[in-house]
Amino acid sequence: MINNISAYPLTWATIYPRTPQHKRMEARFEVSFAVARDQLLHELELLGAFAVVISSNVQLRRDGLPYANFTEPDDSGVAVYFRIKKKNYALCCDKWLKVKDNLRAIGLHIAAMRGMERWGVGSVEQAFAGYQALPPQASERKWWEVLGVDVRASDDEVKATYRKLARKYHPDGGSSPDSEKMAVINAAYEKAKQAGYKCGNYEY
């Protein structure tokens, strides 16, 4: 799957909702693009990740740095794809106005998640269970097909079905834990919300 991901332009993972442009903010990370990228790659190396693809709307030179005359793209989002053992993962961030800051945010996030294993609270696999990238065939299915509801289902029906599936497949406490299926279900639920459902207004 990762072999099909383009570094440029941005290939956003469907498991992540997008941040509207007007809600993106200035960050206070005092790092350059090169430092943010290198620190992210270092965290991924410590994680044991391989086949790494950093995808954004910044076209890079062969050395992995942007061209000297590059301008900040309208869409500053960053998506990072990688493998750990035999599983594909994706981390995305578009909260910040600059690509370098979204790079830095992902690096800091990985560092925090690695802490779970260092502090003995959980494993890397548990920490990243919710970030598994979808297999290509799953991403082609319609959200209502994945959730098993009618395309005209009400908000309450969509919400109830999602919660039922989560109780069964969630990797942390589900009756039949399956992190890959849960990733597909989460992505379908996000697509339902993007299609106009109000599911995101509910508290879980």
VEXVEX-547350 format. One record per residue: residue in one letter; x, y, z of N, C-alpha, C, O in turn. Coordinates in steps of 0.1 Angstrom, whole numbers, plus 5000, padded with zeros to 4 digits. Layout:
REM residues N
AXYZXYZXYZXYZ...
REM end
This chain:
REM residues 204
M500849885000500050005000500850135000500650224992I501950135008502750255010503450284997503750404994N503750184988504350204976503550294966504050354957N502250304969501350384961501150524966500350594960I501750564977501550694983502550794976503750764975S502050904972502951004966503451104977502651144986A504751134976505251234985504851374981504651464990Y504551394969504051524964503151494952503551424943P501951554951501351644962500851554974501051434974L500251624983499851564996498851454993497851474986T499051344999498151224999497651215014498351165022W496451265016495851265030495251135033494551075024A495451085045494850955049493350975053493051075060T492450895048491050915050490550895064489450925068I491450835073491050815087491050945094490650955106Y491551055088491751185095490751285089490751305077P489951355097489151465092490151585090491151595096R489751665080490551785077490251905087489051915091T491251985090491052105097490652225088491452245078P489552285089489152395080490252505080490952525091Q490452565069491552665068491452775078492452815084H490252825081490052935091490352895105490452975114K490452765108490752715121492252685123492652645134R493052695113494452665114495152775121494752895120M496252745129496852845137498352855135498952775129E498852965140500352985140500852895151500352895162A502052835149502652755159503852825165504352915159R504252775176505452835183506652745183507552755192F506652655173507852565172508952645166508852685155E510052655173511252735168512152635161513352615165V511752585150512552495142512452525127511452585123S513452495120513452505105512752385099512552285106F512452395086511952275079512852155080512452045083A514152185078515152075079515252005092515251885093V515152085103515252035117513951955120514051845125A512852005116511551935118511551805111511051705117R511951805099512051675091512951575097512651465099D514151625101515251535106514751475120514951365123Q514151555128513651515141512551415139512451315147L511651435130510651335127511151205122510751105127L512151205113512751085108513451015119513450895120H514051085129514751025140513750955149514050845154E512651015152511650955160511050825153510850725160L510950835140510450715133511450605134511150485135E512750635133513850535134513850475148513950355149L513650555158513550495172512350405174512350315182L511350445166510050365167510250225160509450135162G511250215152511450095144510650095131510349985125A510350215126509550225114510450215102511550245103F509850175091510550165078509550195067508350215069A510050205055509250235043508550365045507350375042V509250465050508650595054508350685042509250695033V507150735041506850835031506250965038505250955045I506951075036506351205041505751275029506451315020S504451295030503651355019503151495023502551515034S503351585014502951725016502751795002503051734992N502351915003502251994991503452084988503452174980V504552044994505852104992506752014983507051904987Q507152054972507951974963509451984968509952094970L510051864970511351864976512451834966512251774956R513651874969514851844961515251694965514651634973R516251654958516751514961517251494975517251384980D517651604981518151594995517051595005517351595017G515851605001514651605010514351745015513451755024L514951855010514651985015513852065004514052024992P513052165007512252234997513252324989514352354993Y512752354977513552444968513652584975512752614983A514652654971514952784978513852884976513552964985N513152874965512052974962510652924966509652974961F510552814974509252754977508452854985508952924994T507152854982506252934990505252844998505052734993E504852885009503952805017502652775010502052865005P502352645008501152615001499852645008499852665020D498752665001497452695007497052575017496552605028D497352455013497152345022498452295028499252235021S498652325041499852305048499952165054500852135062G498952085052498851955058500051865055500651875044V500351775064501451675062500851535066500151515076A501151435058500851295061502051215061502851225052V502251135071503451045072502950895072502150855081Y503450825063503050685061504350595065505450635061F504150485072505250405075504750265079503550245081R505750175080505450035084506150005097507250045099I505449935106506049875118505749725117504549685117K506749645116506549495114505749475101506349515091K504549425102503849395089502649485088501749465079K502549595095501349685095501749825090502749875093N500749875082500950015077500250115086499150085092Y500850225088500350325097500350465090501150485081A499550555094499550685089499250785100498450765109L500050895100499851005109499751135101500551155092C498651215104498451335096498251455105497751435117C498651575101498451695109498251815099499051825090D497251895101497052015094496552125103495852215098K496852115116496352215125497052345124496552455127W498352345119499152465118499252515104499052445094L499552645103499552715091500752685082500752705070K501852635088503052605080503352455080503152385090V503952415069504252265067505252225077505152115083K506252305080507352265089506752245103507252155111D505752325107505152305120504252185121504252115132N503652145110502852015111503851895111503551795117L504951915104506051805105506451795120506551685125R506751905126507251905140506251845149506551765158A504951875147503851825156503851675155503651605165I503951625143503951475141505051415148504951305155G506251475147507451425154507251415169507651325176L506751525175506451535189505451435193505551375204H504451415185503451315188503951175189503651095198I504851135179505451005180506350995192506350885199A507051095196507951085208507051065220507450985229A505851125221504951105232504450965232504350905243M504050915221503550775220504550675224504250575230R505850695220506850605224507050595239507450495244G506650705246506750715260505950605267506250565278M504850565260504050465266504850335269504650275280E505650295260506450175261507550195272507850105280R508250315271509350345280508850345295509550295304W507550395297507050405310506350285315505850275326G506250185306505650055310504150055310503549965316V503550155304502050165304501450085293500250035295G502050075282501549995271502649975261503750015262S502249905250503249875239503049975227502050045227V504049975219503950065207502750015198502050105193E502549885197501349835189500049895195499149935187Q499949895208498749955214498650105211497550155208A499750175213499750315211499250355197498650455195F499750275187499450315173498250235167498050245155A497550165175496450085170495450165162494950115152G495150285166494150365160494650435147493850515141Y495950415144496550495133496850405121497550445112Q496250285120496550195109495950255096494850295096A496750255086496350305073495450195067495650075069L494450245059493550145053494150075041494950135034P493849945040494249875028493449935016492349985018P494049935004493349994993491949954990491050034987Q491649824992490249774989489249834999488149854995A489649855011488749905021488450055018487250095020S489350135013489150275011488150294999487650404998E487950194991487050204979485550174983484650204976R485350124995483950084999483250215004483950305010K481950225002481150335007481050325022481050215028W480950445028480850435043479650365048479850295058W478550375042477350305047477450155045476850075052E478250105035478549965033479449915044479149805050V480449985048481349945059480549935072480649845080L479750045075478950045088477749945088477349915098G477349915076476149825075474849885078473949835084V474750015073473450085074473050135061473750125051D471750175060471250225048471750365045472050435055V471950405033472550535030471650645035472150755037R470450615037469450725043469250705058468350765063A470150635064470050615079470050745086470750845082S469450755098469350875106470650895113471450795114D470851005119472051035127472150935139473150875141D470950905145470950815157471350675152472050605160E470850635141471150495136472650485133473250385136V473250585126474650585123475450575136476350495137K475150665145475850665158475750535165476750475170A474550475166474350355173475050235167475650155174T475050235154475750125147477250135149477950035151Y477750265148479250285151479650235165480650165166R478850275174479150235188479150085190479950025197K478150015183478049875184479249805178479849705184L479749855167480949795160482149825169483049735170A482249945175483349975183483449885195484549845199R482349855201482349765213482849625209483349555217K482649585196483049455192484549455187485249365191Y484949555180486249545173487349635179488549625175H487049725188488049815193489149735199488949645207P490449775196491549695201491749695216492449615221D491249795222491349815237489949785243489249875247G489649655245488449625252487349565244486249535250G487449555231486349505223486149355225487149285229S484949305223484749165225485549075214485848965217S485749135202486549065192487549165187487449205175P488549205194489449315190490149285177490749185175D490049395169490649385155491049525151490149605147S492349565153492749695150492549735135492249855132E492749645126492549675112491149705109490849805101K490249625114488749645111488349775118487549855112M488849805130488449925136488950055129488250155128A490150045122490650155114489650175102489450295099V489150075096488250085085486950145090486350235083I486450105101485150155107485350295111484450375108N486450335117486650475120486650565108486150675108A487350515097487350595085485950615079485650715074A485150505079483850515074482950615082482150685076Y483150615095482450705104482850845101481950935101E484050875098484551005094483851055081483451165080K483750955072483150985059481651015061481151105054A481050945070479650975073479451115078478551185074K480351165087480251295092480551405081479951505081Q481551375073481851465062480651475052480551575045A479851365051478751365042477551445047476551455040G477651495059476551585064475951535076475051595082Y476351415081475751365094476251445105477351495105K475551455116475851525128476451445139476451485150C476951325135477451235145478551295154478651255165G479351385148480451445156479951525167480851565176N478751565168478251645179477851565191477551615202Y477951425190477551345201478751325210479951335205E478551305223479651275232479651125234478551055235Y480851065235480950915237481550895251481750775254
REM end
